[in-house]
Amino acid sequence: MKCLVIVMMLVPLLAWAAPGSGKPRVQLETSKGIIVIELEPTKAPLTVNNFLDYVRAGFFDGTVFHRVIPGFMIQGGGVTTEYTLKPAHPPIPNESGNGLENVRGAVGLARAAAPHSGDAQFFVNVGNNADLDPLPTRWGYAVFGRVVEGMDVVDRISVQPTGAVGALKSDAPLTPVVIKSIELIGVPSATTPAAPALAPVTTPAEPPPTPPGQ
């Protein structure tokens, strides 16, 4: 029965991926530029299907990247331009441990402290964040895609001036970074290289930032 349920949930994804054609991609039009994400329906089928359900419904249109931390990640997809939380669908099972790591450019599902609490909000890793990957003793943050175009836009968003805005006590861009739309743009015909690496920098050692939450 479990296998049947997973196959049924994969049907909307397969409609966008003809045999041998590659993986689905979505385009984010933001107030800072365009970002293209390649999704991983084979390794994260539940998370990708959940994300595309929100895309098709236009849920993300007019939301913001409400939490940005330089060198760590940018998070959005569930907060309006007035910095109020949008009602989301019920959370989905955590698919961390699928072999995809929270490296620079990887896209993951944000969640609260409970491991299976992720719903609509997502984040893009700005740096390599091994602390977000699962261990035998803990759940991680499920990666379900990667940025293939527009990593420079992600970097620009990550260094926006931040502070307390509305109900958010910290790390909120003082000028809203708006997700104008997210749309499915099909599948690629060739392999795209991973996001470019960050230039090496020397910084004092600091505790890891708080994981992406809701």
C-alpha positions in Angstrom: 0.0 0.0 0.0 2.8 2.4 0.9 4.5 1.9 -2.5 1.2 2.5 -4.3 0.8 5.9 -2.5 4.3 7.0 -3.4 3.8 6.1 -7.1 0.5 8.0 -7.2 2.2 11.1 -5.8 4.9 10.9 -8.4 2.5 11.1 -11.3 2.5 14.9 -11.5 6.3 15.0 -11.5 6.6 12.4 -14.3 4.4 14.5 -16.5 7.1 17.1 -16.6 10.0 14.7 -17.1 10.0 12.7 -20.4 12.2 9.6 -20.4 15.9 10.6 -20.5 15.1 14.3 -20.5 16.4 15.2 -17.0 15.0 16.8 -13.9 12.2 19.5 -13.4 13.3 23.1 -13.0 11.5 26.1 -11.5 12.2 29.7 -12.0 12.0 32.2 -9.1 11.4 35.8 -10.1 12.5 37.9 -7.2 12.9 41.6 -6.6 16.7 41.0 -6.8 16.8 38.9 -9.9 16.1 35.4 -11.3 17.0 32.1 -9.6 16.6 28.8 -11.3 16.3 25.6 -9.2 16.7 22.0 -10.4 14.6 19.6 -8.4 15.3 16.1 -7.3 12.1 14.0 -7.6 13.9 10.7 -7.5 15.7 11.3 -4.2 13.1 13.5 -2.6 9.7 12.6 -4.2 7.5 13.7 -1.3 9.2 17.0 -0.8 9.4 17.9 -4.5 5.7 17.0 -5.1 4.8 19.1 -2.1 6.8 22.1 -3.3 5.3 21.8 -6.8 1.8 21.7 -5.4 2.5 25.1 -3.8 4.0 26.4 -7.1 1.0 25.3 -9.1 -1.3 27.0 -6.7 0.6 30.3 -6.8 1.2 30.1 -3.1 4.7 31.6 -3.2 3.8 34.6 -5.3 4.1 37.7 -3.3 5.9 36.1 -0.4 9.3 37.2 0.8 12.7 35.9 1.9 12.1 36.7 5.5 15.3 35.4 7.1 18.7 35.9 5.6 22.1 35.1 7.2 25.3 35.9 5.3 27.4 32.8 4.8 24.6 30.5 6.0 21.3 30.6 4.1 18.3 32.6 2.9 14.8 31.4 3.9 11.4 32.2 2.4 8.2 31.0 0.9 5.7 31.4 3.8 5.7 35.0 4.9 3.9 37.9 3.2 5.3 41.4 2.4 3.6 42.5 5.6 5.7 39.9 7.4 2.7 37.8 8.4 2.7 34.0 8.2 0.6 32.5 5.3 -1.5 29.4 6.3 0.1 26.3 4.8 -1.0 22.7 4.1 -0.2 20.0 6.7 3.5 19.2 7.1 5.1 16.3 5.3 7.5 13.5 6.3 11.2 14.4 6.6 13.2 13.1 3.6 16.7 14.0 5.0 19.1 11.1 4.7 18.3 10.8 0.9 22.0 11.3 0.0 21.6 15.0 -0.8 23.8 17.3 1.4 23.3 20.9 2.5 26.1 22.3 0.5 26.4 25.7 -1.2 23.5 26.1 -3.6 21.4 23.2 -2.2 17.7 23.9 -1.6 16.1 22.4 1.5 12.8 22.3 3.3 12.7 24.5 6.4 11.0 23.2 9.5 10.5 23.7 13.2 12.3 21.7 15.9 10.0 18.7 15.3 11.6 16.6 12.5 8.4 16.2 10.4 7.2 19.8 10.6 8.2 21.1 7.2 5.5 22.5 4.9 5.9 25.4 2.5 9.0 27.3 3.6 12.3 26.5 1.9 15.9 27.7 2.2 18.9 28.0 -0.1 22.3 27.2 1.4 24.8 30.1 0.9 27.6 28.1 2.4 28.4 24.4 3.1 26.2 23.5 6.1 27.0 20.0 7.3 25.4 20.8 10.6 22.0 20.6 8.8 22.6 17.1 7.4 21.3 14.1 9.3 23.3 11.9 11.7 22.4 8.5 13.1 21.3 10.2 16.3 19.2 13.1 14.7 17.1 14.1 11.8 18.5 16.6 9.3 17.0 19.2 6.9 15.8 17.6 3.7 17.5 18.8 0.5 15.3 18.5 -2.6 17.0 20.7 -5.2 19.9 22.9 -6.2 20.4 26.3 -7.7 21.6 26.0 -11.3 21.3 29.7 -12.3 21.3 32.9 -10.2 23.6 32.0 -7.3 24.8 35.6 -7.6 21.2 36.7 -6.8 21.2 34.4 -3.8 24.4 35.9 -2.6 23.0 39.4 -3.0 20.0 38.5 -1.0 22.1 37.0 1.8 23.9 40.2 2.5 20.9 42.5 2.7 20.7 44.7 5.8 18.6 42.9 8.4 17.0 43.5 11.8 13.7 43.2 13.6 10.6 43.6 11.4 7.1 42.9 12.6 6.9 39.7 14.6 10.4 38.7 13.4 13.0 39.6 16.1 16.1 39.3 13.9 17.6 38.5 10.5 14.7 39.9 8.5 15.6 42.1 5.5 14.8 45.7 6.3 13.7 46.2 2.7 11.5 43.2 1.7 13.0 40.8 -0.8 9.9 39.7 -2.7 9.4 36.4 -4.5 7.2 37.8 -7.3 6.5 34.3 -8.8 7.7 30.8 -9.0 6.9 28.8 -12.1 7.8 25.4 -13.5 9.9 25.8 -16.7 10.5 22.2 -17.7 13.5 20.0 -17.8 17.1 20.6 -19.0 18.7 18.8 -22.0 22.2 18.8 -20.6 24.0 18.6 -17.2 24.5 21.9 -15.5 27.5 22.4 -13.2 26.9 23.0 -9.5 26.8 26.4 -8.0 30.1 28.3 -8.0 32.1 28.1 -4.9 32.5 30.9 -2.5 35.8 32.8 -2.5 37.9 31.8 0.5 37.7 34.2 3.4 39.2 34.3 6.9 36.8 34.9 9.7 36.9 34.3 13.5 35.3 31.0 14.6 31.7 31.4 15.6 29.0 29.0 16.8 26.8 27.7 13.9 23.7 29.8 13.2 20.3 28.6 14.2 19.0 26.1 11.7 16.2 27.2 9.3 12.9 27.3 11.3 9.4 28.5 10.9 
